Amino acid sequence: MGSATRKTVERIETIVQGCGLQPTDRRVVREARDAAWTARQSSGKGHDGVFCGAALELEDGTLVTGRNSPLMHAGSSLILNAAKQLAGIPHEIPLLPEPVLESIGRMKQEILGSRNASLSVDETLTALAISAPQNPSARVAIEKLGALKGADVHMTHMPSPGDEAGLRRLGVNLTSDPNYASRELFVT
């Protein structure tokens, strides 16, 4: 992304290779890449021909994944799935009703002029907080978010500014593959 020189990147690669390490030595890297592959095979996943995955390792070693869709970034799906796992909420119970997600997406596109309607992690956390007073499952999920601090997370793509901000606030350790989550160079 231009934050460091090519020489710095090459030096890091040399150190990592000298230690005999591979990116896939981290379980979250393999799981995130598998989630992206699974998204490609699933109907309703991916967005505009782009398929992204994300994975998180909980303190007890449990791996949780997320995939992108037209309504949600992979990181957003990941955080909701991790909160459900920690709270013991069945996967079938929605924390954010689909009509709410669709309404936010329409507003983003039609009023705010965004090309992408799907929710970033930051937007998803806000929507979750708004849903909590009416949805007891969302309330319980929010209470579990603090347990994500220090968790390892990997994404198959570089995070959008909204994903990066939300994940940074949650205090996770984030890595990513050097891929873009959109066919557009600039995210709006």
Secondary structure as GFF3:
##gff-version 3
##sequence-region A 1 188
A	DSSP	alpha_helix	6	18	.	.	.	ID=ss1
A	DSSP	three_ten_helix	23	25	.	.	.	ID=ss2
A	DSSP	alpha_helix	27	41	.	.	.	ID=ss3
A	DSSP	beta_strand	53	57	.	.	.	ID=ss4
A	DSSP	beta_strand	63	67	.	.	.	ID=ss5
A	DSSP	alpha_helix	74	87	.	.	.	ID=ss6
A	DSSP	alpha_helix	98	106	.	.	.	ID=ss7
A	DSSP	pi_helix	107	111	.	.	.	ID=ss8
A	DSSP	alpha_helix	121	131	.	.	.	ID=ss9
A	DSSP	alpha_helix	136	144	.	.	.	ID=ss10
A	DSSP	three_ten_helix	145	148	.	.	.	ID=ss11
A	DSSP	beta_strand	152	155	.	.	.	ID=ss12
A	DSSP	alpha_helix	161	170	.	.	.	ID=ss13
A	DSSP	beta_strand	173	176	.	.	.	ID=ss14
###
